[in-house]
Amino acid sequence: MPTGFPLDQCRAVITGASSGLGAEFARQLAPHAQTLVLVARRAEALEAVKAELVGKQAQVLCCVADLATDAGCTTVSDFLSANGLKPTLLINNAGMGDYGSFASSSAEKTRTQIDLNITALTMLTHELLPQMDRPAGILNVSSLASTLPMPELAVYAASKSYVTSFSEALAIELAPENITVSCVCPGPTPTNFSKTAKRSDGTDTNRDGQGLLRIPPAQVVREALAALKNGQACIFPGMGVSIAGRVFRLLPRRLMRVLLRRRARSK
């Protein structure tokens, strides 16, 4: 039974690595890792992150792949095989949201959210597990939103609820194989998430109270990696988010719906 995953000399695959938390995972792992494979759609952005890491311990490779497509997972797997790499760590960070009501959402963006947040994370994990050397680690990026049914962010919150549940199940299932699985559930974090989640007409969501929970990406990543290293199945980084996560998980669902209706009406 693994007690945690050792980060030193790891060979890590990081999805969504061109910016935000993905890029920060690369920065914090680079002094310790043997190899980093950065995965994202934008080649130029990946190369910019790679350039930041020159002189660090890790060898850095860039894999351009659109994980929201059926071919995305195969692209990553083929890239690893072509470079003779057997990863020991998979960080499923790629994801997206959509601000606004479900009824007014575009079918294309809704499907892309599900494909990226759920299908890609699941199938890439399934694809890479047989290739991973042991001991191994899997770190999935979920969200504080996974604890709530969130109006005007309904598909995103539901998809992250899947990620948290999936991760906690795998943490139990894969432990006998010497694979540590952790899930990080950050609250509001200053990344490009909000920019991509906004719709073209500027539609936004209710952000009241977010300032109390906001922490920088560096803290999210630092606490997430520490959780993986220590064998914690799920972590809510930051004191405010940690308290909120516990409250939201314990709050009766009926009362939660009443509070969320009031919040929606106050917008």
N, C-alpha and C positions, 0 to 999 in steps of 0.2 A: 504494500500500500504506500503510494508516494506521500511524502510529507510536504512536498513543494518542489518547484522546478528551479534548478540552478541556472542562472542567466549567463554566467561566464562561459565563453566559447560556444554560445548557442549559434545555431544557423536558423535565422528567422525569416519568415515570409510575412510581410505587413501589407494588408490591403488598404486602399484609400490613403496611400502614403504620400500623395502629392501636396498635401496641406493639412492644417488642423492637427487633430490628435494623431493621425497617422504619421505625419512628418515629425511630430514630437516624440513618438515612440522610437523612430529611427535615430533621432538625436541622442536620446537617453541610452539606447542600446549600443550605439556605435562604439563607445569606449570599451565595451565588454564582449561584444559578439565576435564570432569568427566570420560570419557572412550575413549580410542583410539583402533580401530580395524585396525591392520596393515595387508594389503593384498599384497601377491606376490607369486611367484612360489617357491622361495628358502627358505626352512624352517630354515636352519642354519643362513642365512643372516637376516631373520626376528627376530630370537632370539637374534642376536647380537645387533640389534637396540633396542629391548626391554630391554636388559641388560643395555644399556646406560641411560635408562629412569627410572631406579630404584630410588626411593626416591622422584620422582616428584609427583604432585597431582594426575595425571590420572591413572586409571586402564588401563593396556595395554594387549590386547589380539592379538594373531597371527592367521591369517586365511590363510592357504596355498591353493592357487587357481591359475590356469592358465586361465587368462581372455581372452586369444586368442582362447579358445575352447568354444564350445556351453555349456559345463557344468560349465564353470567358474562363470558366474553370479548366477546360481542356487546354487553353492557351497557357495558363499558369503551370499546369502539370507537365506539359510538353517542354516548357522553358526550363523547368527544374531538371528534367531528364536530359535535355540537350547539354546542360552545363554540369552534369554529373553531380547534382546536389541532392542530398537527403536531409530535409529540414528537421530540426528538433523543436521548433516553435512556430506556431501559426497564430497570428494576431488578425482576427476578423474585425476590422475597423470600418470598412466601407459601408456607407449607409446614407439615407436621405430622408427628408420630411416634406410635408406639404401643408402650409398654413391655409385654413379656410374650411368651409363646410364640406362634408363628403358629397352631398348632392350636387354641389357646384364644381367639384373637382373634375379635371380632365381624366378620361379613362386611361390615356397613355401614361400620365404621371402616377396615377394610382397603381397601375400594373408595374411600373418601373420600381416604385417603392417596395412592393411585395417581392419582385424579382431580386432586388438588391439586398434588402434587409433580411429576408427570410430564405429565399431559394438559393441565392449565391452563397450565403454563409453556410447553409446546411450542406449543399452539394460540394463546395470546396473542401469543407472539413471531411466529408465522406471520401472525396477523391485523394486527399493527401494523407489520410491516416495510415494506409498501408505503406506509404513511402517514408514515414517518419522514423528516425532512429529513436531508441529509448535510452534514457528517460526523455520524455517529450512533454511539451506544454501547449495548451490551447487557451488563448485569451480572447474572449468575445466582448465587444463593446455594445452594451445595452444602454439603458437610460433610466433615470428616475421616473420618466413617463411610463415605464413598464408597469408601475404599481397603480396606475390610474386609468380609468376610461376617460379619455380627454376629448371633449368636444372641440371641433375645429383643428384637431390633430389626431383624429380617430384612427386612421390606418397606421400612422407612425407609432402611436402608443401601443396599439394591438400587436404590431410587428415586433416591437421591443419586448412586449410581454412574452412572446414566443421565444425570443433570444434568451431571456433570463431563465425561463422554464427549461428550455433545451439544454442550456449550459449546466444547470444544477443537476439535471438527469445524467448528462455525460460525465460530470464530476464523480458520480457514484459508479456508473457503468464502466468507465475506463480506468479507474483507480487500480484494479488488479493488474492492468497492463503497464503499470508504471507511467501513466499519462496523467498529468495534473491539468485540470480544467478550471478556469476562473472566469468570472463575469464581472465587468465593471459597469456601474449604473450612475453615470455623472448627471448632475443637474445642469442648469444653464452654464454654458462654457463659451467664451468668446472665440469662435471659429467661423468658418464660412457657412456653417449650417443654416443660419437664419437667412442669409443672402440667397441661398439656393431654395430654401423652403418657401420664401415669398413668391406669390404668383405675379404674372406679368402686369396685372392691374394694381399691384401694390398691396393686395390682401394680406393682412397680418393676423396674428392671434393675440389673445389677452395675455400680457406679460406682467400683470400686477404681482408684486412680491418676488419676482425673479432676482432682484438685486441682492436679496438676503441669502440666496443660495449660490450665487455666481462665484466660481473659482477659476483660476487660470489653467490652461491646458497642461502646463508643466506639473502642476500639483495632481491633476487627474491621472496623468501617466505615471508619475512617481508612485502614487498610492496603488495604482493598478498593478504595476510590476512587483511591488512589494507583496501584494496579495497573492500573486502567482508564485512568487518565491517562497511564501509561507504556507501555501496550500489552502488559501481561503477560497471557497467556492463562489462567493458573491460579496462585492464590496460597494458601498455608496461613499464616494470620496468627499472629504470635507465635512466638518462638524454639522453644518446646517443641513446638508443633503443626507447625512447619516441619520439625523434625528427625523427628518421628513420621511425618509424611506421606511423607518420603523413605524411611524404614525400611520402612514398611508396603508401599510400592509396590515395593520391591526384594526383600522377603522372599519366599522360595519359598512357593507356595500350600500345598504339603503341610505344611511346617513351620508355617505360619500356622494351619492347621486343628488341628494337634496342640496348639498353644499355646491356641487358643480353646476346645478341648475341656477342657483342664486348668482354664482360667478358669471355665468353666461348671460343672464339678464342684465347684469351691471355693466356690460361692455358698452 
